[in-house]
Amino acid sequence: MSSGATLSAGAEPLQKKPSFWTPFNVISLPIMAAGLIILVIRFTQGLGSVTNLNQEFPWGFWIGFDVVTGVAFAGGAYVITFTVYVMRSRKYMPIVRVTVLNGLLAYIFYAGALVLDLGRPWNIINPIIGNDFGYNSVLFLVAWHFLLYMAAEFIEFSPVVAEWLGWRRARKILHSLTLAAVIFGVTLSTLHQSGLGALFLLAKAKIHPLWYSEFIPILFFVSSIFAGLAMIIVEGTISHRVLRDRVKMGNFDFEEIIFGLAKGAAIAMFAYYFFKLLVFLHEGHWEYLGESWGYLYLLEVGGLTLVPCILFAFGVRNRRIGIVRFAAVLTLLGVLLNRMNVSIIAFNWYVPNHYYPSWMEIVVTLMIICAEIWVFRWIVTRMPVYERSAPGPDETEAERL
Amino acid sequence: MDRRSFLKTGGAAAACAVTGKRQDQLEDPTEFVGVLVDTTRCIGCRSCEVACGMAHDLHVPDVQNDGALDEKRTTSERQWTVVNRYDTDAGEVFVKKQCMHCWQPACASACLTNAMHKTKEGPVIWRSDKCMGCRFCMVSCPFDVPKFEYDSWNPRIQKCTMCWDRLQQGQEPACVKACPTDALTFGPKRELMEIARIRIYNHPDRYVHKIYGEHEVGGTGWLYLSAVPFEQLGFRMDLGTTPYPEYTRDFLYGVPVVLFALPALLYGMRLLSDGSDSEMGPPDPRNDNP
């Protein structure tokens, strides 16, 4: 433990401790307090007391945004670990740790938020302990893959924790598990990212024809690739500003990494766009394009998929980092709109009284996001998430651990 | 599978092994049961609603005074069945609504704990000790039947069970027993289909030549006869004849393939990659020991 003490002591910032009352803290603390109060009401009075869910809209904002969208945004972890550990691209080594951390936290908080939405959360262990295994259920598969993927991501991140604690032997053992965890993790991601889409195959009678397709699982999988990449660009840009003194990239150029990610996103988006187009031509629902559902569809597929795809390509070609960042934000909006359309907006589209989230549902979601940022900040200010990420003299030294 | 059925199956398997008989010969031939609703006989008295409420300790409607027929209602967490009135080409028609007890239910295939369970006799029942309240059954049901108690800290899924508890005691469903006009007939689906066809055959002018539920979503336990096209009675005609579990079958079959083939592919890709990146210098030695 003595070496752990020195390591963590070395991680303390040298300058004067900044004030606790940063703008983020001032905003997030009341939100989290309000969220906790709402959750007390929710667990004592039932879901109906705080949400706008009803018999026609059993799934609302907590599933559509927190889980279905949040998991897509967390897709960066499997894409980057695939690139670094399977394709052995060293270029993205510097962001592996922070991306895996973000993925892990997203799963813990956003997929974990599923528990808040369950009517009988104490029975959540049933599909795990076998009080009955519903093998024929896509949700069974998604639940198990979430669980196993979290374990895989934890193993991927665990060397960082071991380093922080100064456990050299443990770090070595955990590090040796990384490749297996990555391969397992990429496989599980493929299955549960597409599995989230496959859930909606059973809602065939209810989802608007412009969004229902037997290819939803593949579309969800492909869109999770560029959703993840766009999230890394946006999240990385923000944390490089906010955590300027923590992020030491060595001789690495973060902009170079962003351009690389943008290139990958542009290619994945074009494949996705092309596939969307094929699905549309195959189904041939031209008659809907002239009405409001069609406009919403065109906004999603054209404005928030094709446009950012072109912007990514343009930004990479002309080395315009601002355009790439703007495209990343548009991409995230597009994926958000797509997930909301499939799970909420185009769901039961013919019902007169449509669902919209209550303010309390939104506060709870904000609470989850704030809590995740708090934990993220707590970890990156203590553990070597950014420092050891740049290969260089200290990297080779670390190899001897 | 509970312990008893596990022992039964295991015992049967052992018996097969000894006697060499195939298992399906040993299994008792259970027939699916259901209910035939003849909407031409229904007078809208709502006795079925009352009987259902009393049999299951749910809301018992005041059928004389609540004027409920004036609006289109749907089943709720307080009422497993409702009767609606439709103005059709053939005048007023009353239609009872409840769980259709599909042959291959979407809700049961959606449920990750088998809380929503298709019994081998036909009724689809809900088991509280298994359910985690995810409400995927509600999302998937093409008839929008399962209902959820949003105002309870310990909510239940509420839906018609075809009086599963009464059936086990050899009784018929409460609504069928209460019906004064024989609009409801309980029995094995095979027999119900015969009865329905005989009625259409004997009175070709009185019925449209369709039995709703014969093929819809792969067939349902509840069947309907009507004098007017079913569109006029609020039935969805766009549900198709494919059993709902089929929509996810290909995906689920693909899962084990991906689960075993993809890791091998990924490992092969890693071995193929040389790990060098011209911009970034020599390969990381750490990545070279798999």
Boltz contact constraints between the chains, C-beta under 6 A:
constraints:
  - contact:
      token1: [A, 44]
      token2: [B, 153]
      max_distance: 6.0
  - contact:
      token1: [A, 46]
      token2: [B, 150]
      max_distance: 6.0
  - contact:
      token1: [A, 46]
      token2: [B, 151]
      max_distance: 6.0
  - contact:
      token1: [A, 46]
      token2: [B, 152]
      max_distance: 6.0
  - contact:
      token1: [A, 46]
      token2: [B, 153]
      max_distance: 6.0
  - contact:
      token1: [A, 47]
      token2: [B, 150]
      max_distance: 6.0
  - contact:
      token1: [A, 48]
      token2: [B, 150]
      max_distance: 6.0
  - contact:
      token1: [A, 48]
      token2: [B, 151]
      max_distance: 6.0
  - contact:
      token1: [A, 55]
      token2: [B, 147]
      max_distance: 6.0
  - contact:
      token1: [A, 58]
      token2: [B, 135]
      max_distance: 6.0
  - contact:
      token1: [A, 58]
      token2: [B, 138]
      max_distance: 6.0
  - contact:
      token1: [A, 58]
      token2: [B, 139]
      max_distance: 6.0
  - contact:
      token1: [A, 59]
      token2: [B, 139]
      max_distance: 6.0
  - contact:
      token1: [A, 86]
      token2: [B, 266]
      max_distance: 6.0
  - contact:
      token1: [A, 86]
      token2: [B, 269]
      max_distance: 6.0
  - contact:
      token1: [A, 86]
      token2: [B, 270]
      max_distance: 6.0
  - contact:
      token1: [A, 87]
      token2: [B, 273]
      max_distance: 6.0
  - contact:
      token1: [A, 88]
      token2: [B, 273]
      max_distance: 6.0
  - contact:
      token1: [A, 88]
      token2: [B, 275]
      max_distance: 6.0
  - contact:
      token1: [A, 88]
      token2: [B, 287]
      max_distance: 6.0
  - contact:
      token1: [A, 89]
      token2: [B, 277]
      max_distance: 6.0
  - contact:
      token1: [A, 90]
      token2: [B, 277]
      max_distance: 6.0
  - contact:
      token1: [A, 90]
      token2: [B, 280]
      max_distance: 6.0
  - contact:
      token1: [A, 90]
      token2: [B, 284]
      max_distance: 6.0
  - contact:
      token1: [A, 91]
      token2: [B, 277]
      max_distance: 6.0
  - contact:
      token1: [A, 91]
      token2: [B, 280]
      max_distance: 6.0
  - contact:
      token1: [A, 118]
      token2: [B, 132]
      max_distance: 6.0
  - contact:
      token1: [A, 118]
      token2: [B, 133]
      max_distance: 6.0
  - contact:
      token1: [A, 118]
      token2: [B, 134]
      max_distance: 6.0
  - contact:
      token1: [A, 119]
      token2: [B, 133]
      max_distance: 6.0
  - contact:
      token1: [A, 119]
      token2: [B, 155]
      max_distance: 6.0
  - contact:
      token1: [A, 120]
      token2: [B, 131]
      max_distance: 6.0
  - contact:
      token1: [A, 120]
      token2: [B, 132]
      max_distance: 6.0
  - contact:
      token1: [A, 120]
      token2: [B, 133]
      max_distance: 6.0
  - contact:
      token1: [A, 123]
      token2: [B, 132]
      max_distance: 6.0
  - contact:
      token1: [A, 124]
      token2: [B, 132]
      max_distance: 6.0
  - contact:
      token1: [A, 126]
      token2: [B, 113]
      max_distance: 6.0
  - contact:
      token1: [A, 126]
      token2: [B, 130]
      max_distance: 6.0
  - contact:
      token1: [A, 127]
      token2: [B, 112]
      max_distance: 6.0
  - contact:
      token1: [A, 127]
      token2: [B, 113]
      max_distance: 6.0
  - contact:
      token1: [A, 131]
      token2: [B, 130]
      max_distance: 6.0
  - contact:
      token1: [A, 132]
      token2: [B, 113]
      max_distance: 6.0
  - contact:
      token1: [A, 132]
      token2: [B, 114]
      max_distance: 6.0
  - contact:
      token1: [A, 132]
      token2: [B, 130]
      max_distance: 6.0
  - contact:
      token1: [A, 134]
      token2: [B, 111]
      max_distance: 6.0
  - contact:
      token1: [A, 134]
      token2: [B, 112]
      max_distance: 6.0
  - contact:
      token1: [A, 134]
      token2: [B, 113]
      max_distance: 6.0
  - contact:
      token1: [A, 134]
      token2: [B, 114]
      max_distance: 6.0
  - contact:
      token1: [A, 136]
      token2: [B, 109]
      max_distance: 6.0
  - contact:
      token1: [A, 137]
      token2: [B, 110]
      max_distance: 6.0
  - contact:
      token1: [A, 137]
      token2: [B, 111]
      max_distance: 6.0
  - contact:
      token1: [A, 137]
      token2: [B, 112]
      max_distance: 6.0
  - contact:
      token1: [A, 138]
      token2: [B, 248]
      max_distance: 6.0
  - contact:
      token1: [A, 139]
      token2: [B, 112]
      max_distance: 6.0
  - contact:
      token1: [A, 139]
      token2: [B, 136]
      max_distance: 6.0
  - contact:
      token1: [A, 140]
      token2: [B, 112]
      max_distance: 6.0
  - contact:
      token1: [A, 143]
      token2: [B, 112]
      max_distance: 6.0
  - contact:
      token1: [A, 179]
      token2: [B, 290]
      max_distance: 6.0
  - contact:
      token1: [A, 183]
      token2: [B, 263]
      max_distance: 6.0
  - contact:
      token1: [A, 183]
      token2: [B, 266]
      max_distance: 6.0
  - contact:
      token1: [A, 183]
      token2: [B, 267]
      max_distance: 6.0
  - contact:
      token1: [A, 186]
      token2: [B, 266]
      max_distance: 6.0
  - contact:
      token1: [A, 187]
      token2: [B, 262]
      max_distance: 6.0
  - contact:
      token1: [A, 187]
      token2: [B, 263]
      max_distance: 6.0
  - contact:
      token1: [A, 191]
      token2: [B, 255]
      max_distance: 6.0
  - contact:
      token1: [A, 191]
      token2: [B, 258]
      max_distance: 6.0
  - contact:
      token1: [A, 198]
      token2: [B, 248]
      max_distance: 6.0
  - contact:
      token1: [A, 198]
      token2: [B, 251]
      max_distance: 6.0
  - contact:
      token1: [A, 201]
      token2: [B, 247]
      max_distance: 6.0
  - contact:
      token1: [A, 201]
      token2: [B, 248]
      max_distance: 6.0
  - contact:
      token1: [A, 202]
      token2: [B, 106]
      max_distance: 6.0
  - contact:
      token1: [A, 202]
      token2: [B, 110]
      max_distance: 6.0
  - contact:
      token1: [A, 202]
      token2: [B, 140]
      max_distance: 6.0
  - contact:
      token1: [A, 202]
      token2: [B, 247]
      max_distance: 6.0
  - contact:
      token1: [A, 203]
      token2: [B, 139]
      max_distance: 6.0
  - contact:
      token1: [A, 204]
      token2: [B, 247]
      max_distance: 6.0
  - contact:
      token1: [A, 205]
      token2: [B, 142]
      max_distance: 6.0
  - contact:
      token1: [A, 205]
      token2: [B, 239]
      max_distance: 6.0
  - contact:
      token1: [A, 217]
      token2: [B, 251]
      max_distance: 6.0
  - contact:
      token1: [A, 399]
      token2: [B, 286]
      max_distance: 6.0
